[in-house]
Amino acid sequence: MKNKFKKNGVGYLFAIILLLLGSGFTKLGNRPSNEKIIKDYYAAYEKKDWNMLAPLLADGFTFTSPNDDHIDLKAYKERCWPNSANIKRFDIDKLIVKGDDAFVTYNGWTNDGRVFRNTEYFKFKDGKILENACFFGPGISFPNNKGK
């Protein structure tokens, strides 16, 4: 009986670990993984839901792009968030997370069918996005751009 418990106990422990890893939580408690936070970040744009996005951003958040140099949260909301009105969806091509650093390359689709391809660097602090640096790729670069 004791031997059977050891075999089943290890199996149960393994199953619990797999469930925890697959749930998007990497630490004890309810702190989501950085990968999940990134996916939620893009989902907030797709849903046009600022209240979904704001809790993902750390105190001291900055955004950088070819058009913006380390702007703060207030400027980000004023300058960048209006792009959400023109976003249909994001298709993530590559998502690489190492600790509190991540790179994402994606194709973004506008409501009128135009595509833009960007790579973004994310820096995390205490389970929130501290920095986002966006590097524009080919295409229209950002959704409100009137080119192409």
MARMARKE-409930 format. One record per residue: residue in three letters; x, y, z of N, C-alpha, C, O in turn. Coordinates in steps of 0.2 Angstrom, whole numbers, padded with zeros to 4 digits, always signed. Layout:
BEGIN
ALAXYZXYZXYZXYZ/...
END
This chain:
BEGIN
MET+0004-0006+0000+0000+0000+0000+0004+0006+0000+0003+0011-0004/LYS+0010+0006+0004+0014+0012+0005+0018+0013-0002+0018+0019-0004/ASN+0020+0008-0005+0023+0008-0012+0018+0011-0017+0020+0015-0021/LYS+0012+0009-0017+0007+0011-0022+0006+0019-0021+0005+0023-0026/PHE+0006+0021-0015+0005+0028-0013+0011+0032-0016+0010+0038-0019/LYS+0017+0030-0015+0023+0033-0018+0022+0034-0025+0023+0040-0028/LYS+0020+0029-0029+0019+0029-0036+0014+0034-0038+0015+0039-0042/ASN+0008+0034-0035+0003+0038-0036+0004+0045-0034+0002+0050-0037/GLY+0007+0046-0028+0009+0052-0026+0013+0056-0030+0012+0062-0031/VAL+0018+0053-0033+0023+0056-0038+0019+0058-0044+0020+0064-0047/GLY+0014+0054-0046+0010+0055-0052+0006+0061-0051+0005+0066-0055/TYR+0003+0062-0045-0002+0067-0043+0002+0074-0043+0000+0079-0046/LEU+0008+0073-0040+0012+0079-0040+0014+0082-0047+0014+0088-0048/PHE+0016+0077-0051+0018+0079-0058+0012+0082-0061+0013+0087-0065/ALA+0006+0080-0060+0000+0082-0064-0001+0089-0061-0003+0094-0065/ILE-0001+0090-0054-0002+0097-0052+0003+0102-0054+0001+0108-0056/ILE+0010+0100-0055+0015+0105-0058+0013+0106-0065+0013+0112-0067/LEU+0011+0102-0069+0009+0103-0076+0003+0108-0076+0003+0112-0080/LEU-0002+0107-0072-0008+0111-0072-0005+0118-0070-0008+0123-0073/LEU-0001+0119-0065+0001+0126-0063+0005+0129-0069+0004+0135-0070/LEU+0010+0125-0072+0013+0128-0077+0009+0130-0083+0010+0135-0086/GLY+0004+0126-0085+0000+0128-0090-0005+0133-0089-0009+0135-0093/SER-0006+0135-0083-0011+0140-0081-0009+0147-0082-0014+0152-0082/GLY-0003+0148-0084-0001+0155-0085+0002+0158-0078+0004+0164-0078/PHE+0002+0154-0073+0005+0157-0067+0012+0154-0065+0012+0147-0066/THR+0017+0157-0064+0023+0155-0063+0026+0155-0056+0031+0152-0054/LYS+0022+0159-0052+0024+0159-0045+0018+0158-0040+0013+0158-0043/LEU+0020+0157-0034+0014+0155-0029+0010+0162-0029+0012+0167-0030/GLY+0003+0160-0028-0001+0166-0028-0004+0167-0035-0004+0162-0039/ASN-0007+0172-0036-0011+0173-0042-0007+0178-0047-0010+0182-0051/ARG-0001+0178-0047+0003+0182-0051+0004+0179-0058+0007+0174-0059/PRO+0001+0182-0063+0002+0179-0070+0009+0179-0073+0013+0183-0071/SER+0010+0175-0077+0017+0175-0081+0018+0181-0085+0013+0184-0087/ASN+0024+0183-0087+0025+0188-0091+0022+0187-0098+0020+0192-0101/GLU+0022+0181-0100+0019+0179-0107+0012+0181-0107+0009+0184-0112/LYS+0008+0179-0101+0001+0180-0101+0000+0188-0101-0005+0190-0104/ILE+0004+0191-0097+0003+0199-0097+0004+0202-0104+0000+0206-0105/ILE+0009+0200-0108+0010+0202-0114+0003+0201-0119+0001+0205-0122/LYS+0001+0194-0118-0005+0193-0122-0011+0197-0120-0015+0199-0124/ASP-0012+0198-0113-0017+0202-0111-0016+0210-0113-0021+0213-0115/TYR-0010+0212-0114-0009+0219-0116-0011+0220-0123-0015+0224-0125/TYR-0010+0215-0128-0013+0215-0135-0020+0214-0135-0024+0217-0139/ALA-0023+0210-0131-0030+0209-0130-0034+0215-0128-0039+0216-0131/ALA-0031+0219-0124-0034+0225-0122-0035+0230-0128-0040+0233-0129/TYR-0030+0230-0132-0030+0234-0138-0036+0231-0143-0040+0235-0146/GLU-0036+0225-0144-0041+0222-0148-0048+0223-0145-0053+0224-0149/LYS-0049+0223-0139-0055+0224-0136-0057+0232-0134-0062+0234-0132/LYS-0051+0236-0136-0052+0243-0135-0054+0245-0127-0058+0249-0126/ASP-0051+0241-0123-0052+0242-0116-0046+0244-0111-0042+0240-0109/TRP-0046+0251-0110-0041+0254-0106-0041+0251-0099-0036+0250-0096/ASN-0047+0250-0097-0047+0247-0090-0044+0240-0089-0042+0238-0084/MET-0043+0236-0095-0040+0230-0095-0032+0231-0096-0028+0227-0093/LEU-0030+0236-0099-0023+0238-0100-0020+0241-0094-0014+0239-0092/ALA-0023+0246-0091-0020+0250-0086-0017+0246-0080-0011+0247-0078/PRO-0020+0241-0078-0017+0237-0072-0011+0233-0074-0008+0231-0069/LEU-0010+0232-0080-0004+0228-0082+0002+0233-0082+0008+0230-0083/LEU+0001+0239-0082+0007+0244-0082+0009+0246-0075+0005+0248-0071/ALA+0016+0246-0074+0019+0247-0068+0019+0255-0067+0019+0259-0072/ASP+0020+0257-0060+0021+0264-0059+0028+0265-0062+0033+0262-0062/GLY+0028+0271-0065+0035+0273-0069+0035+0270-0076+0040+0271-0079/PHE+0030+0268-0079+0029+0265-0085+0032+0270-0090+0030+0276-0090/THR+0036+0268-0095+0038+0272-0101+0037+0268-0107+0037+0262-0108/PHE+0035+0272-0113+0035+0269-0120+0039+0273-0124+0040+0279-0124/THR+0043+0269-0128+0048+0272-0133+0046+0269-0140+0045+0263-0141/SER+0046+0273-0145+0046+0271-0152+0050+0276-0156+0052+0281-0154/PRO+0050+0275-0163+0053+0280-0167+0050+0287-0166+0053+0292-0168/ASN+0043+0287-0164+0040+0294-0163+0040+0296-0156+0037+0302-0155/ASP+0042+0292-0151+0041+0293-0144+0047+0291-0140+0050+0286-0141/ASP+0050+0296-0136+0056+0295-0132+0054+0294-0125+0054+0299-0121/HIS+0053+0288-0123+0052+0287-0115+0046+0291-0113+0047+0294-0108/ILE+0041+0291-0116+0035+0295-0114+0032+0291-0108+0032+0285-0107/ASP+0029+0295-0103+0026+0292-0097+0019+0290-0099+0016+0290-0104/LEU+0015+0287-0094+0009+0284-0095+0004+0289-0097+0000+0287-0101/LYS+0004+0295-0094-0001+0300-0097+0000+0301-0104-0005+0301-0108/ALA+0006+0302-0106+0007+0304-0113+0005+0298-0118+0003+0298-0123/TYR+0007+0292-0115+0005+0286-0119-0002+0285-0120-0004+0283-0125/LYS-0006+0286-0115-0013+0286-0116-0016+0291-0121-0020+0289-0125/GLU-0013+0297-0121-0015+0302-0125-0013+0301-0132-0017+0302-0137/ARG-0007+0299-0133-0004+0298-0140-0005+0291-0143-0006+0291-0149/CYS-0004+0286-0139-0004+0279-0142-0011+0275-0141-0013+0272-0146/TRP-0014+0276-0136-0020+0273-0135-0025+0274-0140-0029+0269-0142/PRO-0026+0280-0143-0031+0281-0148-0030+0276-0154-0035+0275-0158/ASN-0024+0273-0155-0023+0268-0160-0027+0262-0159-0029+0259-0164/SER-0030+0261-0153-0034+0255-0152-0040+0255-0156-0043+0250-0158/ALA-0043+0261-0157-0049+0262-0161-0048+0259-0168-0053+0257-0171/ASN-0042+0258-0171-0041+0256-0178-0038+0249-0178-0036+0246-0183/ILE-0037+0246-0172-0035+0239-0172-0040+0234-0172-0045+0234-0169/LYS-0039+0229-0177-0044+0223-0177-0041+0217-0173-0044+0214-0169/ARG-0034+0216-0174-0031+0210-0171-0024+0210-0171-0021+0214-0175/PHE-0021+0206-0167-0013+0205-0167-0012+0198-0168-0015+0193-0165/ASP-0008+0196-0172-0006+0189-0173+0002+0189-0171+0006+0191-0175/ILE+0003+0186-0165+0010+0185-0163+0014+0180-0166+0012+0174-0167/ASP+0019+0182-0169+0024+0178-0173+0029+0175-0168+0030+0169-0169/LYS+0032+0179-0164+0037+0176-0160+0036+0180-0153+0035+0186-0153/LEU+0037+0176-0148+0036+0178-0141+0042+0175-0137+0041+0169-0136/ILE+0047+0179-0135+0052+0176-0131+0053+0180-0124+0054+0186-0124/VAL+0052+0176-0119+0053+0179-0112+0058+0176-0109+0059+0169-0109/LYS+0062+0180-0106+0068+0177-0101+0068+0182-0095+0070+0188-0095/GLY+0065+0179-0090+0065+0183-0084+0060+0189-0084+0054+0188-0086/ASP+0063+0195-0083+0059+0201-0083+0060+0205-0090+0058+0211-0090/ASP+0062+0201-0095+0063+0204-0102+0060+0200-0107+0059+0194-0106/ALA+0057+0203-0112+0053+0199-0117+0053+0203-0124+0054+0209-0124/PHE+0054+0199-0129+0053+0202-0136+0047+0199-0139+0046+0193-0138/VAL+0043+0203-0143+0037+0200-0147+0038+0203-0154+0039+0209-0155/THR+0037+0199-0159+0036+0201-0165+0029+0199-0168+0027+0193-0166/TYR+0026+0204-0171+0019+0202-0172+0017+0206-0179+0020+0210-0181/ASN+0011+0203-0182+0008+0207-0187+0001+0209-0184-0002+0206-0181/GLY+0000+0216-0185-0006+0219-0182-0010+0221-0188-0008+0222-0194/TRP-0017+0220-0187-0021+0221-0193-0026+0227-0191-0029+0227-0185/THR-0027+0231-0195-0031+0237-0194-0039+0235-0196-0040+0230-0199/ASN-0043+0239-0194-0050+0237-0196-0052+0237-0203-0056+0234-0205/ASP-0048+0241-0207-0049+0241-0214-0044+0237-0218-0043+0237-0224/GLY-0041+0232-0214-0037+0226-0218-0030+0228-0219-0027+0223-0222/ARG-0027+0233-0217-0020+0235-0218-0016+0231-0212-0019+0230-0207/VAL-0010+0229-0214-0006+0225-0209+0000+0230-0208+0003+0233-0212/PHE+0002+0229-0201+0009+0232-0199+0012+0227-0195+0009+0223-0192/ARG+0019+0227-0196+0023+0222-0192+0028+0225-0188+0032+0229-0190/ASN+0028+0224-0182+0032+0227-0177+0036+0222-0172+0033+0216-0172/THR+0041+0224-0169+0044+0220-0164+0044+0225-0158+0046+0231-0158/GLU+0043+0222-0152+0042+0226-0146+0046+0223-0140+0046+0217-0140/TYR+0050+0227-0136+0054+0224-0131+0050+0227-0124+0048+0232-0124/PHE+0049+0222-0120+0045+0223-0114+0050+0222-0108+0054+0217-0108/LYS+0050+0226-0103+0054+0226-0097+0049+0225-0091+0044+0230-0091/PHE+0049+0220-0087+0044+0220-0081+0047+0221-0075+0053+0221-0074/LYS+0043+0223-0070+0045+0224-0063+0039+0223-0059+0033+0225-0060/ASP+0040+0218-0054+0035+0216-0050+0029+0213-0053+0023+0215-0051/GLY+0029+0210-0059+0023+0207-0062+0020+0212-0066+0014+0211-0068/LYS+0023+0218-0068+0019+0223-0072+0024+0225-0077+0030+0225-0077/ILE+0022+0228-0083+0026+0231-0088+0029+0238-0086+0025+0242-0085/LEU+0035+0238-0085+0038+0244-0084+0040+0248-0090+0040+0254-0090/GLU+0043+0245-0095+0045+0248-0101+0042+0244-0107+0042+0238-0107/ASN+0040+0248-0113+0039+0245-0119+0042+0249-0124+0041+0255-0125/ALA+0047+0246-0128+0050+0249-0134+0048+0246-0140+0049+0240-0141/CYS+0045+0250-0144+0042+0247-0151+0046+0249-0156+0048+0255-0157/PHE+0048+0244-0161+0052+0245-0167+0047+0244-0173+0045+0238-0174/PHE+0046+0249-0177+0041+0248-0182+0045+0244-0188+0051+0245-0189/GLY+0041+0240-0191+0043+0236-0196+0040+0239-0203+0037+0244-0203/PRO+0040+0234-0208+0037+0236-0215+0030+0237-0214+0027+0234-0210/GLY+0027+0240-0219+0020+0241-0219+0018+0248-0216+0022+0253-0218/ILE+0013+0249-0213+0010+0256-0211+0013+0258-0205+0012+0264-0203/SER+0017+0254-0201+0021+0256-0195+0016+0256-0189+0018+0253-0184/PHE+0011+0260-0189+0006+0260-0183-0001+0262-0186-0001+0265-0191/PRO-0006+0260-0183-0012+0260-0185-0015+0266-0188-0019+0266-0193/ASN-0013+0272-0185-0016+0278-0187-0012+0281-0192-0014+0287-0195/ASN-0007+0278-0195-0003+0281-0200-0007+0281-0206-0010+0276-0208/LYS-0007+0286-0210-0011+0286-0216-0008+0284-0222-0011+0284-0228/GLY-0001+0282-0222+0003+0279-0227+0000+0273-0230-0003+0269-0226/LYS+0002+0271-0236+0001+0264-0239-0006+0262-0238-0008+0257-0240/
END
